[in-house]
Amino acid sequence: MKKALLVTGALAALALATGSVTSGSSELTGPGTIKLTTRQIGMSYNDTGAPGRGPGDVVVVRELLYNKGIRRAPIGHSEMVCTYTGRRWQQCSGTYFLPRGKLVVAGSLRYREFFKLAVIGGTDLYDNVNGSVSASMYSRNPPRSILIFRLTI
């Protein structure tokens, strides 16, 4: 019993010393803000129950991501899946694919025109981040939005 506890303690100390348990991105050193614009490139709606919006219906949205201050071409894309939990409310999860990693978001929303979701994680540069993303639609045809990610580590 003592030997197993000693081995477990030694492995935990090694993991902490090498950073494999607690380390986030070595490049992201503090809170930050990312401002992007989007253009919707696809949307599908699956009406699973009675005709019209209702619990269980699913919406899948794909968007291109832009940072016009850097370049005019898209810098990434996003995929969001939302399931209706009532006539208006949706439970959503999505991934934003950026040049230096992915940001994963989740939460509930009522209006696609403006919403706020939690950033629940990420990969690469965004490994171990949290925070929120706010979206505000500024055009309907095609749908375009402004995104502001507020990230903490």
N, C-alpha and C positions, 0 to 999 in steps of 0.2 A: 504494500500500500504506500509506504514512504517513498519507494523507488519510483512508482508511477506518478506520485505527486511532485517529486523532484524533477522528473523528466518533463512533465507538463509545465512546471514553472520555468525550466530552462528554455523550452520552446517558446513560451510566451515572452520571455525576456529577449530572446533572439529576434522574434517578430517585431517587437517594439523598437529594438535597436536598429533594425534594418528598415523600419518604416512600412512593412508590408501589411500591417493591420490598421494603422492610424493615418497614414500619409494620403494626402490628396495630391492634386497637381503640383509639381514643383515650380511651374511657371505662374500660376494664379496665386498671388500673394495676399490678396485682400478683397473686400467687397468691390463689386463693379456693376456697371450698367451697360447693356447692349441695346441699341436702338436700330430697328429694322423696319422695312415695309414688306408687305406681302401682296401677291396676286394669285387668286384662286385659279387653279388649272383643272380641277376636277372635283365633282361631288356626286355621291350616290346615296340614295335614300332607299331603305328596305322597310316597307310597311308590313310588319309581321302579324298584326292583329286586325281589328276592325278597321275599315277605311278611315284614313286621316291619322293625324299624330296621336300617339298613345304609348303607354308603357311597353317596352320591348322593341320599339322601332329603332333602327340603327342608321346613323348618318356617318359617312366616311368622307373627309375633306382632305384634298391635297393642295398645297400652295408652293409657289416659288418664293424664295427669300432674297431681299435686295438690301444692299447698303450703298446707295447712290453716291455717297461721299467717297467710296473706294473705287467702285466701277459700276457701269451701267448693266452689265450682265448679272444674272442671278449668282448669289454666293452659296446657295444651298436650297433645300426644300423642307417641307414639313408634311407630316401625316397625322391626322387626328381622327379618332373613332369616338363617337358619342352615342350613348344609348339613352333613349327617353325613359324617364322614371315616372312621368305623368304627362299631361297634355303639353306642358311648356318646359319643364325642367329636364336637363340632360346630365348624365354622368359621363365625363370625357377623360380620355388619356391620349397623349400625343407625344411625338418625337420631332424635334427640330434638328435637322442635319446641317451642321455648320462646317466650315473648312477645317477647324481645329478640334472638332469633337461634336458630340450630340448632347442635347439638353432634353430631359424627359419631364413632362408636365402632367398633372392630373387634378381633377376637381369637378365641381358641378357648375353649370351655368344655365341661365334662363334665356339670354339673348346672345346670338352670335355677333351682333353689331358692336357690343362692348362687353368685355368679361375680364375676370382676373382668375388665374389658376396658380396653383402651387408648383414651383420647380422642385421636383423630388429627387433629382440626381442628374448624372451626366457621365460622359466618357472622355478620355484623353484630357485636354486642357480643362474640361469641366468636371473631372472626376471629383466626387465628394462635395458638390455644390448644393445649395438649397436657395430658396428665395421665392420670387413670384414673377409672373408674366402678365402684363396688362395689354389688352387689345382694344383698339377703337377703329371701327370701319369708317373709311372716308369716301368710298365709292362703291356703288352697287353693281355697275355693269362695265367691266367685270368686277367682282368683289375684290376690294383692296383694303388693307388695314395697316395701321401703325402698331408695332409691337415694342414694348419696353420690358426688357428682362432686368430685374433687380436681383443680383446674385450675392450670396454670402458664402463663406467657406467655413 
